[in-house]
Amino acid sequence: MPCRGIRGATTVETDSAAAILAATRELLTRIVEANDVAIEDVASAFFTVTPDLTAAFPARAARELGWQHVALLDAQEIPVPGSLPRCVRVLIHWNTEKPQAEIRHVYLRCAASLRPDLEGRMKDKKGTMISVAFQGERGAYSEEAIYQFFGSEVETQPCRSLEGIFEAVESGATDYGALPVENSTAGSINRAYDLLLDHDLGIWGKGILRVRHALLAPPSTALADIQRVRSHPQALAQCERYLSNRGWTPETAYDTAGSARDLAAAPEPGVAAIASRLAGQLYGLEELDYGIEDSFYNYTRFFILSHQEPPRAERNKTSVVFTTRHVPGALHACLGEFANRDINLTKIESRPRRDRPWHYVFYLDFEGHWQDPPCTEALTGLLLKASFVKVLGSYPAAAMPDR
């Protein structure tokens, strides 16, 4: 059976492990009752004890199946003003056939006092699908990536810009955001990395989409009729050999899905568009050919953004951004913290600092969760050697999709 997830939140007035455990048990009981699911079907539970509903503090993971066996760690080491009640957030996964749209989230006492808009908004969402923001028109590859990551039972919201993704999640208009950060042929999306530095949203997950281009045309159009092909410049470049071999003239458009939408709204003889298969289905275009990209190795990486912490997985990755002191060997010393602990770095990239010419910000991905002892030690060493460090998130590692 599929493994579904549900969120819950409550608060405790007394700052003690016993009070946190009691509140958690009550919350889990209410979650089980609201969703009519047996506790025996619970697969795993993850806990965060925080001073508010959106803070990013360590998750407390269940050690055994079932809430009665959960060993909640004492959270006394997290400083918080005594007048502010703690928030206990719970994410549980259980085996059930219930559709995602029927899942009911549970928010108990005092939640509204910590963030007045949140409890009311989540009450409105009970029984509805989760929502995810993306940049582009409907039918964009980002929307395709959302369905690949979350499944079909999800509500998508298009945004005009990458900034709009962050604004949608931060304002509560959507639960998550899908941010494209790198294409295997075109390289990194620099603006995306700048926005990760500027905003406080964390990386909740990572997805990899195999980009497969479709040749789309109005119904009753034959392949032999095509003379001109429209799409975003990057899509045209990725299909350059395919177009050249057929003698077709490429024409640029501002967006792949937008080129499909516009062609469907105003068909032109001999004109086709390159976009996703999803765009063709949404706009009623005929698919003349599929998989027309020149390279089989065309992938795009996406970060899933959220206020929440993701559940820990067997394999995790962590993303950080840092700056070094402007002295000889500074970068070598920072990276040595990871090498000395046999932590594998999977990506490192530099970006110019916008506030200091000829100084750089470094983005780093490494294998492991920041709570793993070697990773914690490496990050502590990095904090001592770097001039600035920001952990963007630890999240389950993504698997390469099938070709």
N, C-alpha and C positions, 0 to 999 in steps of 0.2 A: 504494500500500500504506500501511497505517497507520504512524505513527511512534511507537515504544515507547520507554520510558525505563528505565534500570537504574542502581542505585547500587552503588558500590564504595568500599572504604576500606582503607588500609594506612598504615604509618608508615615514617619514615626515621630512622636513628640520627645521620647526619651532616647538619649544617645547611648544605647547599649546594644551589645550583641543579642541579648535575649529579646529585646523589643523588636529588633530588626528581624529576627527569626520568626517571632509571632506574627508580625505584619506580613512577612513573606508567605507564611502558611495560609493566612487568611486570604491573601491575594490569589494564591494558586488555587485554593478551594473555590473561590468565586469564578476564576477563569474556567475551571473544569465544569462548574454548574452552568455557566453561561453558554458553553459550547457543547454540552451534553457528551463529554468525552470521558472515558474511563481513565483513572490515574495509572492503571496498569499499561496503558498505551503510550504514556509519556516516554519519549526517547531521550531527551536531554533538557536541561534548564540552565540558563545563564543569568547572573545577577549583577546589578550595578548598584552600589550604595553611594549616592551623590548628594551634594547640598541643593541641587535643583534638578528640574526635569531634563535639562539639555546638556549639563556638564559632561565632559568626557573623562571619567575616572576608571580605574581598573575594574574589569568584570569579575565577578565571583562565580566560578563555574561549579555546577553540580558534580559531585564526585561519583555518584552512583545513580541508577535510574530511580525515579520517583521522588517526590518532594520530601517524604518523611525521612529520607536518608541524606538530605542535603546538609553539608557541613559549611554553613556560612562563616566566612572569616570575620574576625573582629575588625571593624573599620576605624578603630580609634586613631590610626595614624593619619587619617585625613582631617586636617584642621578645618573647622567650620564654626561660625559664630553660634553660641549657645541658643540664641533666640530664633535661629532658623531651623525648622524641622528638616530631618533628612528625607530624601526621597529614595524609595526602594523601587527599582525598575526590574522587571522580569521579562525575559524572552524564553518561551518554552517551545520545543518541537515535539510533536507527537504524531503517531501513525494513524491517519484517518482518511477516509474517502471524501470528507466534506470539502466542497469547493472553497477556494480562497475568498470568494465574494460573501460567503456565509459566516466567516469567522468574526467573532465578536471580541473586541478588545475591552479590557476592564480597567477603569480608573476609579480609585476609592478616595477616602477622606483626605481633605486638605490639599488635593492636587491643584485646585484652582487658586489657592492662596500663594502658591509658588510661581505660577505663570497663568494669570487670569484667563488668557485666551485659549489655553491649550485644552483644558478639560472639555469646554463646550464644543470646540472644534472636533475633538475626538469622539464625542458623543454623536455628533452628526455623521461621523464616518462608520459607526457601528453597522455591520452588515453590508458595507460597501467595499469595493475593490480599493487596493492601495493605488496611489497616483504617483507618476514619475514624470519629471520635466525633461525635455530634450530640446536641442537647438535645431531649427529647420522647419520645413513644411511636413505635414503628415505624409508618411511614406518614406521619410528619410532613413538612411542607414542607421542613424542613432535610434530611431523608433524600432527598427528591426532588431537592434541589439538589446533593447529593453525586453521585447518578447522572448528573445533567446535566454535572457538572464532570469526573468521573473515568471515566464509562462504567459499564456494568452489571457489569463484573468487579471488584467491590470489596466488601469486608466492612464492614458498618456496625455501630456500637455505640451504642445509645441511652443517654443520661445523664439524670439527674433534674434537673439544673440546668446553667446556663452554666458555673459553676465546675467541674462535672464534666468538661466538655470539656477544660479546661486540665489537670486532674488526670490524665485518661486519656492525653494526649499526653506530659506530663512524666514519668509513671511508666513509659512504654513500653508501656502496654496497647494503644495504637493508634499508627499511624504519623502520622496527621494528625487535625485537628479542624476541623469546619465551624461557624463562629461567625457567627450573624446579627447585623448591626450597624446596619442601617437599612432601613425600609420606606418606599416612595415616598408612601404615604398617611398612615401613622401616625408617621413621623419616626424619629429615632435611638433605638437601644436603649441607654440610658445605662449600664446595668450592664455591657454588653459592653465599652464603652470604658474603664470603671473597671478591668476585669479585664486589659485589654491593658496598662495602666499598671502594674498590680501584679505581673504575671508576665513571665518572660523569653522566652517563646515568640515567634518572629517570624512575620510575615505571609508565607506562601509563595505565595499566590495569591489571586485574587479572582473570585467568580462572581456573576452576576445572574440571579435566577430570576423569570420571569413567573409570578405567583401566580394560578392559575385554580382556583376553587372548584367542587366537585362536590356535588350533592345526592344523598345515599346513603340507602338504606332496605333493610330485610330483603327477601329474594326474595319475589316475588309481590305486592309492594306497588305499588299504582297511584298515579299522581300525584294523582288526585282524592281519595285516601284521606288525604292528609297534612293534619294540623291543627297540629302542633307541630314545631319544628325546633331541634335542639341543636347548639351549637358553642362555641368560645372567643369571648369578647365581641368581640375584634377582627374575627374572621371574620363574626360576626353583623352588626357595624357596616358591614363592607364589602359586605354583601348586603342592607342594610336596605330599599332600594327594591324589590328582587325579592321579599322576604318580605311587605312591606306591600301590594304590589299583589295578592297572593294571599290576604291576610287570615290568614296563618299566625302563630302565637304563637312568638316566639323564647324559647329557654331556654338559659341559660349553662352551660357546662361548662368544666373547667379546661384542656382541650387539644383541638385539632381532631381529631387522630388518635385521641386517647383517647375522644372522643365516638363515633367510628365503631366502635372496638373494643368499648366498653360496649354499644352498641346491637346489635352482632352477637352478643354473649354473652347479652343479655337483651332480645330484641325486644319492642317495645310497639306496639300498633295505632295507626296515625295519627301515628307519630313518625319523623322523618328526621334525618339529621345532615349538617352541612356539613364537608367535609374534602377532602383531596387525592384525585385519581383513584387514586394509589398505595394509599392507605388502603382504598379500596373493594375493590381487587384483593386486598390482603392479608387482609382480614377477611370476604371473601365477600359483600359487600353489592352490591345492585343500583344502578346509576347511573341515576337518574331524569332528571337534567339536568346540564349541564356548562357552565362559563363563566358562572356566575350572579352574579359580582361586578358591582357597579354601575359600576365604572370599568375601562376597558381598560388603564389605566396603573397597574397594581398590581404593583410589582416589589419584591423584597427583595434587598439586597446581603449577600453572605457573604464573610468572610475565611477562607481556608484556613490553618490554623496548623501550624507544624512547627518542629523543631529545625534543619532543613536550610535552606540557601540555595537559592532557585529559580534556574533557568537564566535568563539575560538574554534578553529578547525584542526585537523591533524597536521596539515601543511599550511603555514601562514607566511605572509609577506608584510613588510613594514616599509612605509615611505616617510622620509624626513627631508627637510630643507635646512641648510645651514650656511653660514658665512664664516670665513676664516679671518684670523688676524693678518695684517699685511706685513708678514715677516717671512724670511726664507724657510722653506720646509713646512709651512703651516698646513697645507693640504695633505702632505705626506703623513704628518703627525696625526691628523684627524682620521684619515683612512686606516692608519695603523691600528687604531682601536678595534677595528673589525678584523683585520688580517691576523692580529695577535690572538684572536679568539676563534679563528677558523670559521668566520661568518661570511657566507658567500654574497658578494655584491652583484646584483643582476642588472643594475642600471646606474649610471652617474652622468649628469648633464649640468653644464654651467649656463647661467643666464646673467646678463649684465645687471648690476644693481642700478635701479633708476635714480637713486638718491646720491650715488657716488660714482662718477665716471671712472672706468678702468678697474673697478672692483666687481666681484662676481658673487652670485648666489649659486649654491650647488644643490641639486636635487638628487637624492640617493634612494634606491630601492635595495633591500636586502632580505634574505630568507630568514624567517623566524618571526616570532611575536615579541613585542617590546617587553612583555612580562617574562619571557624566557630568561633565566639567569645570565647566560652569556650576552644576550642582547641588551639586558638592563645594564650590565657592566660596561658594554661598549658605548651605550648612549650616555652613561654617566661620565666616561672618559671624554666623549665628544663634547659634553657640556663644559668640561674644564678647559678644553683646548680651543674650541670655536668661540667666535664672538657672538653668535646667535644660533639657536637651534629651535626648530619647530617640528614636532612629530605630527605628520599629516594623518596617520592612522595605521593600525595593524588590522589585517583582513585576510580572509581565506584566499589562498593562492588559486589563480585561475588556470584551468586546463586548456590546452590548445584544441580548438574544435576540429572535428573530422574534416578532411579534405573532400 
